[in-house]
Amino acid sequence: HIGKVFKHKELQQHLVDAKLQQTAQLIKEADKKHRREREFLLKEATESRHKYEEMKQQEVQLKQQLSLYMDKFEEFQTTMEKSNELFTTFRQEMEKMTKKMKNLEKEVIMWCTKWENNNKILLEMAEEKTVHDKEYRVFQIKLERLEKLYRALQMERNELNEKVQVLKEKRSV
């Protein structure tokens, strides 16, 4: 009978160990997924930041080019009065540059919003991780309490079994 009790206790212990391993595996998987998502978003944010910086540099270069063209415009204005053909060509170039500037400004705004959105997502993920960490700690505490309760119940059951055996021995005597 004691062998059966020990076997039963051993089976219960295996069940608790299996559940503990399963919970630990689920937590590891969730952590891995969380890390992958975080790395992906960090990579996207970094790429967006680089693209934003490149666009910013292009904008500065284009502004420099624009100011250069404006200077040239002022220099050649006196000579262009003599030649309408040269004047029209230069005006067309200015319009192209203006269009490019507008397009680049739109792209810069787009990249800024993407960068801000990625930062928001990153912050939300960090908050989610904090919440998950808190839940993990709570589960650990609950698991420890259950283990203590399990041990206490086992001790109580053993004591009651001993009392029952003592009573049986008294009756048989």
OpenMM code with the backbone's topology and positions (N, CA, C; nanometers):
from openmm import Vec3, app, unit

residues = "HIS ILE GLY LYS VAL PHE LYS HIS LYS GLU LEU GLN GLN HIS LEU VAL ASP ALA LYS LEU GLN GLN THR ALA GLN LEU ILE LYS GLU ALA ASP LYS LYS HIS ARG ARG GLU ARG GLU PHE LEU LEU LYS GLU ALA THR GLU SER ARG HIS LYS TYR GLU GLU MET LYS GLN GLN GLU VAL GLN LEU LYS GLN GLN LEU SER LEU TYR MET ASP LYS PHE GLU GLU PHE GLN THR THR MET GLU LYS SER ASN GLU LEU PHE THR THR PHE ARG GLN GLU MET GLU LYS MET THR LYS LYS MET LYS ASN LEU GLU LYS GLU VAL ILE MET TRP CYS THR LYS TRP GLU ASN ASN ASN LYS ILE LEU LEU GLU MET ALA GLU GLU LYS THR VAL HIS ASP LYS GLU TYR ARG VAL PHE GLN ILE LYS LEU GLU ARG LEU GLU LYS LEU TYR ARG ALA LEU GLN MET GLU ARG ASN GLU LEU ASN GLU LYS VAL GLN VAL LEU LYS GLU LYS ARG SER VAL".split()
positions = [
    Vec3(0.0837, -0.1210, 0.0000),
    Vec3(0.0000, 0.0000, 0.0000),
    Vec3(0.0872, 0.1260, 0.0000),
    Vec3(0.1935, 0.1232, 0.0807),
    Vec3(0.2863, 0.2375, 0.0855),
    Vec3(0.3536, 0.2552, -0.0493),
    Vec3(0.3849, 0.1465, -0.1132),
    Vec3(0.4451, 0.1529, -0.2477),
    Vec3(0.3509, 0.2206, -0.3455),
    Vec3(0.2220, 0.1865, -0.3355),
    Vec3(0.1239, 0.2509, -0.4229),
    Vec3(0.1155, 0.4000, -0.3934),
    Vec3(0.1187, 0.4328, -0.2646),
    Vec3(0.1122, 0.5744, -0.2249),
    Vec3(0.2340, 0.6473, -0.2803),
    Vec3(0.3497, 0.5853, -0.2648),
    Vec3(0.4704, 0.6506, -0.3175),
    Vec3(0.4651, 0.6610, -0.4689),
    Vec3(0.4135, 0.5572, -0.5330),
    Vec3(0.4004, 0.5608, -0.6783),
    Vec3(0.3043, 0.6720, -0.7201),
    Vec3(0.1943, 0.6825, -0.6450),
    Vec3(0.0955, 0.7891, -0.6736),
    Vec3(0.1598, 0.9268, -0.6540),
    Vec3(0.2336, 0.9398, -0.5447),
    Vec3(0.3028, 1.0674, -0.5180),
    Vec3(0.4032, 1.0974, -0.6291),
    Vec3(0.4729, 0.9952, -0.6733),
    Vec3(0.5722, 1.0128, -0.7792),
    Vec3(0.5061, 1.0542, -0.9104),
    Vec3(0.3906, 0.9940, -0.9406),
    Vec3(0.3161, 1.0314, -1.0614),
    Vec3(0.2671, 1.1760, -1.0535),
    Vec3(0.2189, 1.2134, -0.9357),
    Vec3(0.1747, 1.3530, -0.9175),
    Vec3(0.2926, 1.4482, -0.9350),
    Vec3(0.4071, 1.4107, -0.8813),
    Vec3(0.5260, 1.4948, -0.8942),
    Vec3(0.5661, 1.5086, -1.0414),
    Vec3(0.5587, 1.3985, -1.1160),
    Vec3(0.5903, 1.4031, -1.2596),
    Vec3(0.4936, 1.4948, -1.3337),
    Vec3(0.3652, 1.4858, -1.2942),
    Vec3(0.2637, 1.5712, -1.3577),
    Vec3(0.2929, 1.7191, -1.3306),
    Vec3(0.3250, 1.7505, -1.2072),
    Vec3(0.3582, 1.8890, -1.1710),
    Vec3(0.4842, 1.9343, -1.2451),
    Vec3(0.5842, 1.8455, -1.2537),
    Vec3(0.7074, 1.8792, -1.3270),
    Vec3(0.6781, 1.9029, -1.4744),
    Vec3(0.5936, 1.8200, -1.5327),
    Vec3(0.5601, 1.8364, -1.6754),
    Vec3(0.4874, 1.9688, -1.6983),
    Vec3(0.3940, 1.9991, -1.6077),
    Vec3(0.3230, 2.1276, -1.6217),
    Vec3(0.4191, 2.2444, -1.6062),
    Vec3(0.5121, 2.2332, -1.5134),
    Vec3(0.6109, 2.3387, -1.4928),
    Vec3(0.6981, 2.3552, -1.6168),
    Vec3(0.7421, 2.2434, -1.6751),
    Vec3(0.8234, 2.2509, -1.7967),
    Vec3(0.7445, 2.3110, -1.9122),
    Vec3(0.6167, 2.2728, -1.9213),
    Vec3(0.5329, 2.3271, -2.0288),
    Vec3(0.5185, 2.4785, -2.0121),
    Vec3(0.4935, 2.5236, -1.8900),
    Vec3(0.4801, 2.6674, -1.8641),
    Vec3(0.6110, 2.7393, -1.8953),
    Vec3(0.7223, 2.6801, -1.8555),
    Vec3(0.8524, 2.7419, -1.8836),
    Vec3(0.8761, 2.7495, -2.0329),
    Vec3(0.8388, 2.6452, -2.1063),
    Vec3(0.8558, 2.6456, -2.2519),
    Vec3(0.7710, 2.7538, -2.3164),
    Vec3(0.6456, 2.7663, -2.2702),
    Vec3(0.5574, 2.8708, -2.3246),
    Vec3(0.6160, 3.0096, -2.2991),
    Vec3(0.6708, 3.0282, -2.1808),
    Vec3(0.7311, 3.1577, -2.1469),
    Vec3(0.8531, 3.1834, -2.2357),
    Vec3(0.9362, 3.0796, -2.2572),
    Vec3(1.0530, 3.0965, -2.3442),
    Vec3(1.0114, 3.1330, -2.4860),
    Vec3(0.9087, 3.0638, -2.5355),
    Vec3(0.8618, 3.0923, -2.6708),
    Vec3(0.8091, 3.2348, -2.6816),
    Vec3(0.7335, 3.2768, -2.5790),
    Vec3(0.6805, 3.4132, -2.5808),
    Vec3(0.7952, 3.5149, -2.5767),
    Vec3(0.8970, 3.4855, -2.4957),
    Vec3(1.0127, 3.5759, -2.4886),
    Vec3(1.0862, 3.5820, -2.6222),
    Vec3(1.1051, 3.4651, -2.6858),
    Vec3(1.1730, 3.4632, -2.8160),
    Vec3(1.0944, 3.5438, -2.9185),
    Vec3(0.9630, 3.5237, -2.9208),
    Vec3(0.8789, 3.5969, -3.0157),
    Vec3(0.8873, 3.7463, -2.9883),
    Vec3(0.8829, 3.7791, -2.8613),
    Vec3(0.8898, 3.9204, -2.8214),
    Vec3(1.0230, 3.9820, -2.8653),
    Vec3(1.1326, 3.9067, -2.8441),
    Vec3(1.2641, 3.9572, -2.8838),
    Vec3(1.2736, 3.9742, -3.0347),
    Vec3(1.2197, 3.8756, -3.1102),
    Vec3(1.2243, 3.8870, -3.2561),
    Vec3(1.1468, 4.0089, -3.3033),
    Vec3(1.0281, 4.0283, -3.2470),
    Vec3(0.9482, 4.1443, -3.2872),
    Vec3(1.0196, 4.2742, -3.2508),
    Vec3(1.0789, 4.2764, -3.1347),
    Vec3(1.1488, 4.3965, -3.0907),
    Vec3(1.2683, 4.4255, -3.1818),
    Vec3(1.3446, 4.3194, -3.2136),
    Vec3(1.4589, 4.3377, -3.3034),
    Vec3(1.4134, 4.3838, -3.4415),
    Vec3(1.3043, 4.3259, -3.4892),
    Vec3(1.2514, 4.3660, -3.6196),
    Vec3(1.2120, 4.5128, -3.6185),
    Vec3(1.1409, 4.5535, -3.5141),
    Vec3(1.0978, 4.6935, -3.5068),
    Vec3(1.2169, 4.7881, -3.4871),
    Vec3(1.3146, 4.7439, -3.4086),
    Vec3(1.4343, 4.8263, -3.3915),
    Vec3(1.5082, 4.8404, -3.5243),
    Vec3(1.5143, 4.7302, -3.5997),
    Vec3(1.5801, 4.7341, -3.7298),
    Vec3(1.5048, 4.8284, -3.8232),
    Vec3(1.3724, 4.8181, -3.8251),
    Vec3(1.2919, 4.9069, -3.9089),
    Vec3(1.3101, 5.0518, -3.8671),
    Vec3(1.3104, 5.0758, -3.7355),
    Vec3(1.3282, 5.2126, -3.6869),
    Vec3(1.4656, 5.2667, -3.7284),
    Vec3(1.5684, 5.1814, -3.7183),
    Vec3(1.7027, 5.2236, -3.7571),
    Vec3(1.7082, 5.2535, -3.9061),
    Vec3(1.6485, 5.1648, -3.9860),
    Vec3(1.6470, 5.1883, -4.1301),
    Vec3(1.5704, 5.3161, -4.1627),
    Vec3(1.4583, 5.3346, -4.0956),
    Vec3(1.3797, 5.4564, -4.1191),
    Vec3(1.4597, 5.5798, -4.0800),
    Vec3(1.5308, 5.5699, -3.9705),
    Vec3(1.6115, 5.6822, -3.9248),
    Vec3(1.7212, 5.7135, -4.0261),
    Vec3(1.7854, 5.6057, -4.0779),
    Vec3(1.8893, 5.6276, -4.1789),
    Vec3(1.8311, 5.6913, -4.3046),
    Vec3(1.7182, 5.6397, -4.3490),
    Vec3(1.6555, 5.6968, -4.4677),
    Vec3(1.6155, 5.8416, -4.4423),
    Vec3(1.5653, 5.8679, -4.3219),
    Vec3(1.5278, 6.0049, -4.2869),
    Vec3(1.6503, 6.0964, -4.2923),
    Vec3(1.7634, 6.0476, -4.2367),
    Vec3(1.8850, 6.1287, -4.2390),
    Vec3(1.9349, 6.1504, -4.3814),
    Vec3(1.9256, 6.0452, -4.4640),
    Vec3(1.9657, 6.0605, -4.6035),
    Vec3(1.8784, 6.1628, -4.6742),
    Vec3(1.7476, 6.1535, -4.6494),
    Vec3(1.6560, 6.2499, -4.7108),
    Vec3(1.6849, 6.3914, -4.6615),
    Vec3(1.7181, 6.4018, -4.5351),
    Vec3(1.7511, 6.5325, -4.4778),
    Vec3(1.8761, 6.5889, -4.5459),
    Vec3(1.9759, 6.5018, -4.5656),
    Vec3(2.0979, 6.5454, -4.6340),
    Vec3(2.0679, 6.5841, -4.7787),
    Vec3(1.9841, 6.5057, -4.8428),
    Vec3(1.9462, 6.5386, -4.9798),
    Vec3(1.8729, 6.6729, -4.9853),
    Vec3(1.7883, 6.6942, -4.8853),
    Vec3(1.7161, 6.8211, -4.8796),
    Vec3(1.8140, 6.9380, -4.8662),
    Vec3(1.9132, 6.9216, -4.7796),
    Vec3(2.0140, 7.0275, -4.7617),
    Vec3(2.0899, 7.0489, -4.8921),
    Vec3(2.1279, 6.9385, -4.9571),
    Vec3(2.2006, 6.9501, -5.0832),
    Vec3(2.1144, 7.0189, -5.1898),
    Vec3(1.9870, 6.9787, -5.1932),
    Vec3(1.8984, 7.0399, -5.2918),
    Vec3(1.8751, 7.1881, -5.2616),
    Vec3(1.8680, 7.2218, -5.1335),
    Vec3(1.8539, 7.3637, -5.0980),
    Vec3(1.9796, 7.4413, -5.1381),
    Vec3(2.0949, 7.3758, -5.1187),
    Vec3(2.2190, 7.4398, -5.1613),
    Vec3(2.2207, 7.4562, -5.3133),
    Vec3(2.1770, 7.3529, -5.3818),
    Vec3(2.1697, 7.3613, -5.5275),
    Vec3(2.0726, 7.4713, -5.5700),
    Vec3(1.9611, 7.4782, -5.4997),
    Vec3(1.8622, 7.5806, -5.5323),
    Vec3(1.9192, 7.7204, -5.5116),
    Vec3(1.9879, 7.7396, -5.4009),
    Vec3(2.0472, 7.8718, -5.3775),
    Vec3(2.1557, 7.9011, -5.4819),
    Vec3(2.2270, 7.7961, -5.5223),
    Vec3(2.3272, 7.8129, -5.6270),
    Vec3(2.2612, 7.8556, -5.7580),
    Vec3(2.1509, 7.7889, -5.7917),
    Vec3(2.0787, 7.8263, -5.9131),
    Vec3(2.0227, 7.9684, -5.9045),
    Vec3(1.9793, 8.0048, -5.7871),
    Vec3(1.9272, 8.1410, -5.7719),
    Vec3(2.0384, 8.2436, -5.7926),
    Vec3(2.1562, 8.2106, -5.7383),
    Vec3(2.2710, 8.2999, -5.7609),
    Vec3(2.3031, 8.3097, -5.9093),
    Vec3(2.3030, 8.1951, -5.9760),
    Vec3(2.3284, 8.1950, -6.1198),
    Vec3(2.2221, 8.2754, -6.1939),
    Vec3(2.0995, 8.2616, -6.1451),
    Vec3(1.9895, 8.3365, -6.2084),
    Vec3(2.0153, 8.4865, -6.2021),
    Vec3(2.0589, 8.5299, -6.0884),
    Vec3(2.0872, 8.6738, -6.0733),
    Vec3(2.2051, 8.7163, -6.1619),
    Vec3(2.3050, 8.6300, -6.1693),
    Vec3(2.4208, 8.6634, -6.2523),
    Vec3(2.3860, 8.6710, -6.4014),
    Vec3(2.3076, 8.5763, -6.4413),
    Vec3(2.2775, 8.5690, -6.5846),
    Vec3(2.1547, 8.6512, -6.6275),
    Vec3(2.0912, 8.7113, -6.5337),
    Vec3(1.9695, 8.7851, -6.5677),
    Vec3(1.9960, 8.8954, -6.6718),
    Vec3(2.1055, 8.9631, -6.6554),
    Vec3(2.1377, 9.0690, -6.7517),
    Vec3(2.1635, 9.0125, -6.8911),
    Vec3(2.2329, 8.8977, -6.8958),
    Vec3(2.2609, 8.8379, -7.0259),
    Vec3(2.1384, 8.7689, -7.0846),
    Vec3(2.0505, 8.7202, -7.0000),
    Vec3(1.9327, 8.6503, -7.0482),
    Vec3(1.8303, 8.7455, -7.1107),
    Vec3(1.8396, 8.8679, -7.0747),
    Vec3(1.7504, 8.9650, -7.1397),
    Vec3(1.7775, 8.9681, -7.2901),
    Vec3(1.9010, 8.9432, -7.3275),
    Vec3(1.9385, 8.9403, -7.4689),
    Vec3(1.8917, 8.8121, -7.5366),
    Vec3(1.8814, 8.7067, -7.4568),
    Vec3(1.8484, 8.5782, -7.5192),
    Vec3(1.7283, 8.5145, -7.4476),
    Vec3(1.6129, 8.5200, -7.5092),
    Vec3(1.4924, 8.4597, -7.4507),
    Vec3(1.5029, 8.3081, -7.4446),
    Vec3(1.5721, 8.2527, -7.5346),
    Vec3(1.5859, 8.1076, -7.5393),
    Vec3(1.6586, 8.0554, -7.4158),
    Vec3(1.7676, 8.1192, -7.3772),
    Vec3(1.8402, 8.0783, -7.2568),
    Vec3(1.7541, 8.0990, -7.1312),
    Vec3(1.6807, 8.2069, -7.1309),
    Vec3(1.5942, 8.2370, -7.0161),
    Vec3(1.4890, 8.1275, -6.9961),
    Vec3(1.4247, 8.0823, -7.1016),
    Vec3(1.3238, 7.9772, -7.0899),
    Vec3(1.3852, 7.8462, -7.0413),
    Vec3(1.5014, 7.8128, -7.0895),
    Vec3(1.5691, 7.6897, -7.0459),
    Vec3(1.5959, 7.6929, -6.8953),
    Vec3(1.6473, 7.8043, -6.8497),
    Vec3(1.6769, 7.8163, -6.7072),
    Vec3(1.5495, 7.8086, -6.6233),
    Vec3(1.4431, 7.8693, -6.6692),
    Vec3(1.3160, 7.8658, -6.5961),
    Vec3(1.2650, 7.7223, -6.5848),
    Vec3(1.2797, 7.6453, -6.6887),
    Vec3(1.2369, 7.5054, -6.6856),
    Vec3(1.3162, 7.4267, -6.5810),
    Vec3(1.4447, 7.4534, -6.5736),
    Vec3(1.5274, 7.3871, -6.4723),
    Vec3(1.4810, 7.4249, -6.3317),
    Vec3(1.4479, 7.5501, -6.3136),
    Vec3(1.3990, 7.5944, -6.1823),
    Vec3(1.2687, 7.5231, -6.1448),
    Vec3(1.1808, 7.5070, -6.2383),
    Vec3(1.0542, 7.4393, -6.2111),
    Vec3(1.0778, 7.2921, -6.1753),
    Vec3(1.1699, 7.2301, -6.2453),
    Vec3(1.2031, 7.0912, -6.2130),
    Vec3(1.2575, 7.0793, -6.0705),
    Vec3(1.3447, 7.1723, -6.0361),
    Vec3(1.4016, 7.1696, -5.9005),
    Vec3(1.2938, 7.1937, -5.7956),
    Vec3(1.2022, 7.2810, -5.8226),
    Vec3(1.0933, 7.3080, -5.7287),
    Vec3(1.0073, 7.1832, -5.7102),
    Vec3(0.9793, 7.1154, -5.8207),
    Vec3(0.9022, 6.9920, -5.8115),
    Vec3(0.9774, 6.8879, -5.7290),
    Vec3(1.1068, 6.8776, -5.7548),
    Vec3(1.1881, 6.7828, -5.6776),
    Vec3(1.1856, 6.8175, -5.5292),
    Vec3(1.1953, 6.9454, -5.4994),
    Vec3(1.1929, 6.9906, -5.3593),
    Vec3(1.0600, 6.9527, -5.2931),
    Vec3(0.9518, 6.9771, -5.3646),
    Vec3(0.8210, 6.9432, -5.3086),
    Vec3(0.8095, 6.7934, -5.2846),
    Vec3(0.8539, 6.7158, -5.3829),
    Vec3(0.8495, 6.5702, -5.3672),
    Vec3(0.9360, 6.5242, -5.2504),
    Vec3(1.0540, 6.5806, -5.2403),
    Vec3(1.1438, 6.5421, -5.1307),
    Vec3(1.0873, 6.5856, -4.9957),
    Vec3(1.0253, 6.7001, -4.9898),
    Vec3(0.9633, 6.7437, -4.8642),
    Vec3(0.8504, 6.6488, -4.8244),
    Vec3(0.7739, 6.6048, -4.9236),
    Vec3(0.6684, 6.5073, -4.8954),
    Vec3(0.7289, 6.3774, -4.8427),
    Vec3(0.8357, 6.3326, -4.9055),
    Vec3(0.9014, 6.2094, -4.8607),
    Vec3(0.9589, 6.2254, -4.7205),
    Vec3(1.0153, 6.3414, -4.6930),
    Vec3(1.0705, 6.3659, -4.5587),
    Vec3(0.9579, 6.3593, -4.4556),
    Vec3(0.8452, 6.4177, -4.4871),
    Vec3(0.7308, 6.4142, -4.3947),
    Vec3(0.6846, 6.2694, -4.3761),
    Vec3(0.6782, 6.1944, -4.4867),
    Vec3(0.6377, 6.0543, -4.4789),
    Vec3(0.7328, 5.9750, -4.3895),
    Vec3(0.8647, 5.9949, -4.4080),
    Vec3(0.9623, 5.9208, -4.3269),
    Vec3(0.9564, 5.9627, -4.1802),
    Vec3(0.9293, 6.0899, -4.1578),
    Vec3(0.9152, 6.1365, -4.0185),
    Vec3(0.7983, 6.0664, -3.9512),
    Vec3(0.6853, 6.0592, -4.0201),
    Vec3(0.5696, 5.9928, -3.9595),
    Vec3(0.5955, 5.8440, -3.9389),
    Vec3(0.6621, 5.7800, -4.0346),
    Vec3(0.6961, 5.6380, -4.0172),
    Vec3(0.7874, 5.6193, -3.8969),
    Vec3(0.8841, 5.7062, -3.8855),
    Vec3(0.9777, 5.6966, -3.7730),
    Vec3(0.9033, 5.7148, -3.6407),
    Vec3(0.8145, 5.8126, -3.6347),
    Vec3(0.7367, 5.8363, -3.5125),
    Vec3(0.6467, 5.7169, -3.4816),
    Vec3(0.5840, 5.6605, -3.5842),
    Vec3(0.4983, 5.5432, -3.5633),
    Vec3(0.5792, 5.4253, -3.5117),
    Vec3(0.6977, 5.4055, -3.5677),
    Vec3(0.7834, 5.2960, -3.5199),
    Vec3(0.8245, 5.3172, -3.3749),
    Vec3(0.8524, 5.4404, -3.3389),
    Vec3(0.8869, 5.4689, -3.1994),
    Vec3(0.7695, 5.4395, -3.1075),
    Vec3(0.6482, 5.4763, -3.1501),
    Vec3(0.5288, 5.4474, -3.0695),
    Vec3(0.5121, 5.2974, -3.0520),
    Vec3(0.5296, 5.2240, -3.1619),
    Vec3(0.5156, 5.0780, -3.1548),
    Vec3(0.6208, 5.0194, -3.0619),
    Vec3(0.7407, 5.0708, -3.0700),
    Vec3(0.8485, 5.0222, -2.9836),
    Vec3(0.8150, 5.0479, -2.8369),
    Vec3(0.7621, 5.1653, -2.8073),
    Vec3(0.7236, 5.1964, -2.6694),
    Vec3(0.6102, 5.1044, -2.6222),
    Vec3(0.5148, 5.0783, -2.7104),
    Vec3(0.4057, 4.9885, -2.6739),
    Vec3(0.4579, 4.8481, -2.6457),
    Vec3(0.5528, 4.8050, -2.7268),
    Vec3(0.6103, 4.6722, -2.7044),
    Vec3(0.6859, 4.6661, -2.5721),
    Vec3(0.7546, 4.7733, -2.5400),
    Vec3(0.8267, 4.7777, -2.4123),
    Vec3(0.7276, 4.7705, -2.2969),
    Vec3(0.6150, 4.8401, -2.3101),
    Vec3(0.5117, 4.8348, -2.2068),
    Vec3(0.4526, 4.6939, -2.1967),
    Vec3(0.4289, 4.6312, -2.3101),
    Vec3(0.3770, 4.4952, -2.3093),
    Vec3(0.4758, 4.3999, -2.2421),
    Vec3(0.6038, 4.4199, -2.2695),
    Vec3(0.7040, 4.3343, -2.2071),
    Vec3(0.7020, 4.3517, -2.0556),
    Vec3(0.6875, 4.4756, -2.0110),
    Vec3(0.6808, 4.5015, -1.8673),
    Vec3(0.5610, 4.4308, -1.8063),
    Vec3(0.4469, 4.4382, -1.8740),
    Vec3(0.3263, 4.3711, -1.8246),
    Vec3(0.3479, 4.2205, -1.8202),
    Vec3(0.4085, 4.1650, -1.9256),
    Vec3(0.4331, 4.0213, -1.9289),
    Vec3(0.5322, 3.9794, -1.8200),
    Vec3(0.6314, 4.0622, -1.7967),
    Vec3(0.7274, 4.0321, -1.6891),
    Vec3(0.6560, 4.0289, -1.5538),
    Vec3(0.5660, 4.1243, -1.5314),
    Vec3(0.4906, 4.1265, -1.4051),
    Vec3(0.4040, 4.0014, -1.3929),
    Vec3(0.3378, 3.9643, -1.5008),
    Vec3(0.2549, 3.8439, -1.4987),
    Vec3(0.3408, 3.7207, -1.4711),
    Vec3(0.4582, 3.7166, -1.5288),
    Vec3(0.5485, 3.6041, -1.5072),
    Vec3(0.5871, 3.5938, -1.3591),
    Vec3(0.6190, 3.7084, -1.2998),
    Vec3(0.6528, 3.7075, -1.1564),
    Vec3(0.5350, 3.6591, -1.0721),
    Vec3(0.4138, 3.7045, -1.1075),
    Vec3(0.2944, 3.6624, -1.0334),
    Vec3(0.2760, 3.5112, -1.0459),
    Vec3(0.2963, 3.4573, -1.1674),
    Vec3(0.2822, 3.3132, -1.1871),
    Vec3(0.3875, 3.2364, -1.1069),
    Vec3(0.5068, 3.2908, -1.1004),
    Vec3(0.6109, 3.2240, -1.0214),
    Vec3(0.5722, 3.2187, -0.8740),
    Vec3(0.5207, 3.3307, -0.8239),
    Vec3(0.4797, 3.3355, -0.6827),
    Vec3(0.3661, 3.2364, -0.6581),
    Vec3(0.2700, 3.2314, -0.7499),
    Vec3(0.1583, 3.1372, -0.7351),
    Vec3(0.2084, 2.9936, -0.7374),
    Vec3(0.3041, 2.9664, -0.8262),
    Vec3(0.3590, 2.8320, -0.8350),
    Vec3(0.4287, 2.7937, -0.7041),
    Vec3(0.5045, 2.8853, -0.6470),
    Vec3(0.5714, 2.8583, -0.5200),
    Vec3(0.4691, 2.8322, -0.4097),
    Vec3(0.3641, 2.9110, -0.4066),
    Vec3(0.2588, 2.8910, -0.3063),
    Vec3(0.1914, 2.7555, -0.3235),
    Vec3(0.1639, 2.7177, -0.4493),
    Vec3(0.1013, 2.5881, -0.4746),
    Vec3(0.1937, 2.4738, -0.4301),
    Vec3(0.3240, 2.4910, -0.4550),
    Vec3(0.4175, 2.3873, -0.4124),
    Vec3(0.4197, 2.3745, -0.2601),
    Vec3(0.4166, 2.4891, -0.1911),
    Vec3(0.4131, 2.4855, -0.0439),
    Vec3(0.2852, 2.4178, 0.0044),
    Vec3(0.1730, 2.4535, -0.0573),
    Vec3(0.0449, 2.3941, -0.0211),
    Vec3(0.0476, 2.2441, -0.0475),
    Vec3(0.1054, 2.2050, -0.1594),
    Vec3(0.1154, 2.0646, -0.1953),
    Vec3(0.1959, 1.9890, -0.0895),
    Vec3(0.3077, 2.0446, -0.0475),
    Vec3(0.3905, 1.9793, 0.0551),
    Vec3(0.3154, 1.9687, 0.1878),
    Vec3(0.2466, 2.0776, 0.2241),
    Vec3(0.1714, 2.0774, 0.3501),
    Vec3(0.0611, 1.9725, 0.3457),
    Vec3(-0.0092, 1.9617, 0.2334),
    Vec3(-0.1156, 1.8619, 0.2205),
    Vec3(-0.0579, 1.7209, 0.2235),
    Vec3(0.0583, 1.7014, 0.1638),
    Vec3(0.1212, 1.5699, 0.1680),
    Vec3(0.1573, 1.5319, 0.3122),
    Vec3(0.2118, 1.6295, 0.3853),
    Vec3(0.2481, 1.6025, 0.5247),
    Vec3(0.1229, 1.5693, 0.6054),
    Vec3(0.0180, 1.6483, 0.5828),
    Vec3(-0.1070, 1.6251, 0.6560),
    Vec3(-0.1633, 1.4870, 0.6210),
    Vec3(-0.1600, 1.4502, 0.4925),
    Vec3(-0.2099, 1.3202, 0.4495),
    Vec3(-0.1280, 1.2078, 0.5134),
    Vec3(0.0039, 1.2249, 0.5169),
    Vec3(0.0905, 1.1231, 0.5787),
    Vec3(0.0587, 1.1080, 0.7271),
    Vec3(0.0381, 1.2222, 0.7939),
    Vec3(0.0049, 1.2160, 0.9372),
    Vec3(-0.1289, 1.1447, 0.9587),
    Vec3(-0.2262, 1.1775, 0.8751),
    Vec3(-0.3571, 1.1129, 0.8870),
    Vec3(-0.3471, 0.9631, 0.8568),
    Vec3(-0.2660, 0.9255, 0.7594),
    Vec3(-0.2454, 0.7832, 0.7286),
    Vec3(-0.1823, 0.7112, 0.8478),
    Vec3(-0.0862, 0.7782, 0.9103),
    Vec3(-0.0233, 0.7165, 1.0282),
    Vec3(-0.1244, 0.7001, 1.1411),
    Vec3(-0.2089, 0.8027, 1.1587),
    Vec3(-0.3120, 0.7929, 1.2634),
    Vec3(-0.4097, 0.6799, 1.2331),
    Vec3(-0.4474, 0.6660, 1.1043),
    Vec3(-0.5397, 0.5589, 1.0654),
    Vec3(-0.4746, 0.4238, 1.0907),
    Vec3(-0.3480, 0.4101, 1.0602),
    Vec3(-0.2778, 0.2831, 1.0825),
    Vec3(-0.2684, 0.2517, 1.2319),
    Vec3(-0.2436, 0.3574, 1.3096),
    Vec3(-0.2356, 0.3363, 1.4551),
    Vec3(-0.3715, 0.2902, 1.5068),
    Vec3(-0.4783, 0.3545, 1.4562),
    Vec3(-0.6133, 0.3154, 1.4992),
    Vec3(-0.6452, 0.1724, 1.4551),
    Vec3(-0.6041, 0.1328, 1.3354),
    Vec3(-0.6267, -0.0032, 1.2878),
    Vec3(-0.5508, -0.1026, 1.3734),
    Vec3(-0.4294, -0.0670, 1.4104),
    Vec3(-0.3498, -0.1566, 1.4934),
    Vec3(-0.4115, -0.1702, 1.6339),
    Vec3(-0.4666, -0.0619, 1.6838),
    Vec3(-0.5316, -0.0672, 1.8152),
    Vec3(-0.6550, -0.1563, 1.8099),
    Vec3(-0.7303, -0.1451, 1.7003),
    Vec3(-0.8517, -0.2270, 1.6856),
    Vec3(-0.8171, -0.3747, 1.6717),
    Vec3(-0.7117, -0.4001, 1.5974),
    Vec3(-0.6753, -0.5396, 1.5760),
    Vec3(-0.6143, -0.5998, 1.7028),
    Vec3(-0.5646, -0.5198, 1.7919),
    Vec3(-0.5012, -0.5714, 1.9142),
    Vec3(-0.6030, -0.6065, 2.0133),
] * unit.nanometer
topology = app.Topology()
chain = topology.addChain("A")
for resn in residues:
    res = topology.addResidue(resn, chain)
    for name in ("N", "CA", "C"):
        topology.addAtom(name, app.Element.getBySymbol(name[0]), res)
